[in-house]
Amino acid sequence: MKLVRNAFFAFAAQAAAAVAVLGGAGQAHALSLTLSVTGEHDVAKTWSFGGSCQHCELSGRKLIGASFTGANFDHATLIGADLRGSVLLGSIFTHSNFSRADLRNAQMVGGQFVDAVFTSARLDGIEAQGAYFTRADLSRAQLSEASLTGAKFTGAVMIKTHINDSDLEYADLSLVNAAGLVAHDANLTGANLSGGTFTGADFHDASLSYAVLRKANFNGADFRDANLGSADIRGVDLSGVRNLTQEQIDEACADRTTQLPRGLSVQHSCQKVIVIRHGSRPPAAPAAPAAPAAPRYLVAGEHH
């Protein structure tokens, strides 16, 4: 039982620290902390945050599996926080700082991350369908094997961001700065890339079928084996891209204003109207949980 007792006191200290942090923010909040003992060496704790805690300071904290369902953490600071497997469904994290945070396999569906900072963050395997990353800074972030269908990245900074093997079907990447983007094997079917900067990007084996590329800058981008079937490249300057083939041009929707590398040409002008299906509306944020009742603990001491 010594392990249980020690785990309890360590957990209680962390709980008190978290309460102090949240209470110091001067905002209404609800915090639920659960300690469970499943075996002699298995002590697990669960963090659940609800309500509002704007400007909270949670940098460097271990919040593995934490739940922020329906919470308002506007302008929160979570630099270097460990949020692996956390649940941020329908929560508000606008202007929050997740620099160098670890959010691998987190659930972020319908979350609001407008103007948030994710520089060098780990976001591999996240579920963030319909989430808003408008104007967010995702420079050098790792977003591999993520589910981002219908997510909004309008005006985001994605310099050297990795989205390889991720699903961004019908995502909005218009007006992004994605120089050096790594998107090989990414699914960008029906995505909106119009007006974005994709200089030096890697689209090797990516699917860009039915995507809109108009008014975007692709100078130096690599399109080796990318699927451009019915992609809208009308008026796009592709003269400086690499590994583009005539077959890709023939399958895309081009016209006489499309600029191509030497040796390639538009064989037929595309007149059809391409209809892009917008991602489904993200789910409404769930109601914040009620403040939990004071927890009761049973601590067993040792007998000699």
C-alpha positions as CSV (number, residue, x, y, z in Angstrom):
1,M,0.0,0.0,0.0
2,K,3.0,2.3,0.2
3,L,2.9,2.7,-3.5
4,V,-0.8,3.8,-3.3
5,R,-0.1,6.2,-0.5
6,N,2.8,7.8,-2.3
7,A,0.9,8.0,-5.5
8,F,-2.0,9.6,-3.7
9,F,0.1,12.3,-2.1
10,A,2.0,13.0,-5.3
11,F,-1.3,13.3,-7.1
12,A,-2.8,15.5,-4.5
13,A,0.1,17.9,-4.8
14,Q,-0.3,18.1,-8.5
15,A,-4.1,18.6,-8.0
16,A,-3.5,21.5,-5.6
17,A,-1.0,23.1,-8.0
18,A,-3.5,22.8,-10.9
19,V,-6.3,24.3,-8.7
20,A,-3.9,27.2,-7.8
21,V,-3.2,27.8,-11.4
22,L,-6.8,27.8,-12.4
23,G,-8.0,29.8,-9.5
24,G,-5.2,32.4,-10.0
25,A,-6.6,33.1,-13.4
26,G,-9.6,34.8,-11.8
27,Q,-12.1,33.0,-14.0
28,A,-15.0,30.6,-13.4
29,H,-13.9,27.0,-13.9
30,A,-14.7,23.4,-13.1
31,L,-11.9,21.0,-12.4
32,S,-12.3,17.2,-11.9
33,L,-9.4,15.1,-10.8
34,T,-9.6,11.3,-10.5
35,L,-7.2,8.8,-9.0
36,S,-7.7,5.2,-9.7
37,V,-5.7,2.2,-8.6
38,T,-6.0,-0.8,-10.9
39,G,-3.2,-3.0,-9.5
40,E,-0.1,-3.0,-7.4
41,H,1.9,-0.9,-9.8
42,D,-0.9,0.8,-11.8
43,V,-1.9,4.2,-10.6
44,A,-3.8,6.4,-13.2
45,K,-5.1,9.9,-12.9
46,T,-7.5,11.7,-15.1
47,W,-7.7,15.5,-15.6
48,S,-10.9,17.1,-16.7
49,F,-11.2,20.8,-17.4
50,G,-14.5,22.6,-18.1
51,G,-15.9,26.1,-17.9
52,S,-13.6,29.1,-18.5
53,C,-10.0,29.6,-17.7
54,Q,-8.7,32.3,-20.0
55,H,-5.0,33.2,-19.8
56,C,-4.2,30.0,-17.9
57,E,-0.6,29.1,-17.5
58,L,-0.1,25.3,-18.1
59,S,3.3,25.3,-19.7
60,G,5.3,22.1,-19.2
61,R,2.6,20.3,-17.4
62,K,1.9,16.6,-17.9
63,L,-1.8,16.4,-18.9
64,I,-1.8,13.1,-20.8
65,G,-5.4,12.1,-21.6
66,A,-6.8,15.4,-20.2
67,S,-10.3,16.4,-21.2
68,F,-11.1,20.0,-22.1
69,T,-14.6,19.3,-23.4
70,G,-16.6,22.5,-24.1
71,A,-13.9,24.6,-22.2
72,N,-12.8,28.2,-22.9
73,F,-9.1,28.5,-22.7
74,D,-8.6,31.6,-24.7
75,H,-5.1,33.0,-24.6
76,A,-3.9,30.0,-22.5
77,T,-0.2,29.1,-22.4
78,L,0.7,25.4,-22.9
79,I,4.3,25.7,-24.1
80,G,5.9,22.2,-24.0
81,A,2.9,20.7,-22.3
82,D,2.3,16.9,-22.6
83,L,-1.2,16.5,-24.0
84,R,-0.9,13.1,-25.7
85,G,-4.3,11.5,-26.2
86,S,-6.1,14.5,-24.7
87,V,-9.7,15.5,-25.6
88,L,-10.3,19.0,-26.8
89,L,-13.7,18.6,-28.4
90,G,-15.5,21.8,-29.3
91,S,-13.2,23.8,-27.0
92,I,-11.9,27.3,-27.5
93,F,-8.2,27.8,-27.6
94,T,-8.0,31.0,-29.6
95,H,-4.7,32.9,-29.3
96,S,-3.3,30.0,-27.1
97,N,0.3,29.0,-27.3
98,F,1.1,25.3,-27.9
99,S,4.7,25.7,-29.0
100,R,6.7,22.5,-28.6
101,A,3.6,20.8,-27.0
102,D,3.0,17.1,-27.6
103,L,-0.6,16.5,-28.8
104,R,-0.1,13.2,-30.5
105,N,-3.4,11.3,-31.0
106,A,-5.4,14.1,-29.4
107,Q,-9.1,14.5,-30.3
108,M,-9.7,18.1,-31.5
109,V,-12.8,17.8,-33.5
110,G,-14.6,21.1,-34.0
111,G,-12.1,22.9,-31.8
112,Q,-11.4,26.7,-32.1
113,F,-7.7,27.3,-32.6
114,V,-7.9,30.6,-34.4
115,D,-4.6,32.6,-34.1
116,A,-3.1,29.9,-31.9
117,V,0.6,29.0,-32.0
118,F,1.8,25.4,-32.6
119,T,5.4,26.0,-33.7
120,S,7.4,22.8,-33.5
121,A,4.4,21.0,-31.8
122,R,3.8,17.3,-32.2
123,L,0.3,16.7,-33.7
124,D,0.7,13.4,-35.3
125,G,-2.4,11.3,-35.5
126,I,-4.8,13.9,-34.2
127,E,-8.5,13.8,-35.0
128,A,-9.4,17.4,-35.9
129,Q,-12.2,17.2,-38.5
130,G,-13.9,20.6,-39.0
131,A,-11.5,22.3,-36.6
132,Y,-10.5,26.0,-37.1
133,F,-6.8,26.8,-37.4
134,T,-7.5,30.1,-39.1
135,R,-4.3,32.3,-39.0
136,A,-2.6,29.8,-36.7
137,D,1.1,29.4,-36.7
138,L,2.0,25.8,-37.4
139,S,5.6,26.3,-38.5
140,R,7.7,23.2,-38.3
141,A,4.8,21.3,-36.6
142,Q,4.4,17.6,-37.2
143,L,0.9,16.7,-38.5
144,S,1.6,13.3,-40.0
145,E,-1.2,10.7,-40.3
146,A,-3.7,13.2,-39.0
147,S,-7.5,13.4,-39.8
148,L,-8.2,17.0,-40.8
149,T,-11.2,16.6,-43.2
150,G,-12.9,20.0,-43.7
151,A,-10.5,21.8,-41.3
152,K,-10.0,25.5,-41.8
153,F,-6.4,26.8,-42.2
154,T,-7.2,30.1,-44.0
155,G,-4.3,32.5,-43.6
156,A,-2.3,30.0,-41.4
157,V,1.5,29.9,-41.3
158,M,2.6,26.3,-42.2
159,I,6.3,26.9,-43.1
160,K,8.1,23.5,-43.2
161,T,5.0,21.8,-41.6
162,H,4.7,18.1,-42.1
163,I,1.3,16.8,-43.2
164,N,2.5,13.7,-44.9
165,D,0.0,10.8,-45.0
166,S,-2.7,13.1,-43.5
167,D,-6.3,13.4,-44.7
168,L,-7.1,17.0,-45.6
169,E,-10.0,16.2,-47.9
170,Y,-12.0,19.4,-48.6
171,A,-9.8,21.4,-46.1
172,D,-9.4,25.1,-46.6
173,L,-5.8,26.1,-47.1
174,S,-6.5,29.4,-48.9
175,L,-4.0,32.2,-48.3
176,V,-1.6,30.1,-46.2
177,N,2.1,30.6,-46.1
178,A,3.2,27.0,-46.5
179,A,6.7,27.4,-48.0
180,G,8.6,24.1,-47.6
181,L,5.4,22.2,-46.7
182,V,6.0,18.4,-46.6
183,A,2.8,16.8,-48.0
184,H,3.9,13.6,-49.6
185,D,1.1,11.0,-49.7
186,A,-1.3,13.5,-48.2
187,N,-5.0,13.4,-49.3
188,L,-5.9,17.0,-50.4
189,T,-8.8,15.9,-52.6
190,G,-11.1,18.9,-53.1
191,A,-9.0,21.1,-50.9
192,N,-8.8,24.9,-51.5
193,L,-5.2,26.0,-51.9
194,S,-6.1,29.2,-53.7
195,G,-3.9,32.3,-53.0
196,G,-1.5,30.3,-50.9
197,T,2.3,30.2,-50.9
198,F,3.7,26.7,-51.5
199,T,7.2,27.5,-52.7
200,G,9.5,24.4,-52.4
201,A,6.6,22.3,-51.1
202,D,6.8,18.5,-51.5
203,F,3.6,17.0,-53.0
204,H,5.2,13.7,-53.9
205,D,2.4,11.1,-54.3
206,A,-0.2,13.5,-52.9
207,S,-3.8,13.5,-54.1
208,L,-4.8,16.9,-55.4
209,S,-7.7,15.7,-57.4
210,Y,-10.5,18.3,-57.6
211,A,-8.4,20.7,-55.6
212,V,-8.3,24.4,-56.3
213,L,-4.8,25.8,-56.9
214,R,-5.7,29.1,-58.5
215,K,-3.6,32.2,-57.7
216,A,-1.2,30.2,-55.6
217,N,2.6,30.3,-55.7
218,F,4.2,26.8,-56.4
219,N,7.7,27.9,-57.5
220,G,10.1,25.0,-56.8
221,A,7.3,22.7,-55.6
222,D,7.7,19.0,-56.3
223,F,4.7,17.3,-58.0
224,R,6.3,13.9,-58.6
225,D,3.6,11.3,-59.1
226,A,1.0,13.6,-57.6
227,N,-2.7,13.1,-58.6
228,L,-3.9,16.2,-60.3
229,G,-7.1,14.7,-61.8
230,S,-9.6,17.5,-62.4
231,A,-7.6,19.9,-60.2
232,D,-8.3,23.5,-61.1
233,I,-5.0,25.0,-62.3
234,R,-6.5,27.6,-64.6
235,G,-4.3,30.7,-64.6
236,V,-1.7,29.1,-62.3
237,D,2.0,29.7,-62.9
238,L,3.6,26.2,-62.8
239,S,6.6,27.1,-64.9
240,G,9.0,26.8,-61.9
241,V,7.7,23.5,-60.5
242,R,9.6,20.2,-60.5
243,N,8.7,16.7,-61.8
244,L,5.4,17.7,-63.5
245,T,4.4,15.5,-66.5
246,Q,2.2,16.0,-69.6
247,E,-0.1,13.3,-68.3
248,Q,-0.7,15.2,-65.1
249,I,-1.6,18.4,-67.1
250,D,-3.9,16.4,-69.4
251,E,-5.8,15.1,-66.4
252,A,-6.1,18.5,-64.7
253,C,-8.4,21.4,-65.5
254,A,-6.1,23.9,-67.3
255,D,-6.5,26.6,-69.9
256,R,-4.4,28.9,-72.1
257,T,-3.6,31.1,-69.0
258,T,-1.9,28.2,-67.2
259,Q,1.9,28.6,-67.3
260,L,3.9,25.4,-67.6
261,P,7.5,24.2,-67.6
262,R,9.3,24.0,-70.9
263,G,8.2,21.0,-73.0
264,L,4.7,20.8,-71.5
265,S,1.5,22.3,-73.0
266,V,-2.2,22.6,-72.5
267,Q,-3.7,20.2,-75.0
268,H,-7.3,21.1,-74.4
269,S,-8.8,24.0,-72.5
270,C,-11.0,23.2,-69.5
271,Q,-14.3,24.9,-69.5
272,K,-16.2,23.0,-66.9
273,V,-17.2,24.4,-63.6
274,I,-15.6,22.6,-60.6
275,V,-17.9,22.3,-57.6
276,I,-16.1,22.0,-54.3
277,R,-17.9,20.4,-51.4
278,H,-17.2,22.3,-48.3
279,G,-16.5,20.4,-45.1
280,S,-19.4,19.7,-42.9
281,R,-20.1,22.3,-40.2
282,P,-18.2,21.4,-37.0
283,P,-20.2,20.1,-34.1
284,A,-21.5,22.6,-31.6
285,A,-19.4,22.8,-28.4
286,P,-20.8,20.7,-25.7
287,A,-21.9,22.3,-22.5
288,A,-19.2,22.7,-19.8
289,P,-19.5,20.0,-17.1
290,A,-20.8,21.0,-13.7
291,A,-18.3,21.6,-10.9
292,P,-17.6,18.2,-9.3
293,A,-18.4,17.3,-5.7
294,A,-15.5,17.3,-3.3
295,P,-13.6,14.0,-3.8
296,R,-13.4,11.5,-1.1
297,Y,-10.2,9.4,-0.7
298,L,-9.4,6.4,1.4
299,V,-5.8,6.1,2.3
300,A,-4.6,2.9,3.9
301,G,-1.5,3.0,6.1
302,E,1.0,0.3,6.8
303,H,0.6,-1.9,9.9
304,H,3.5,-3.4,11.7
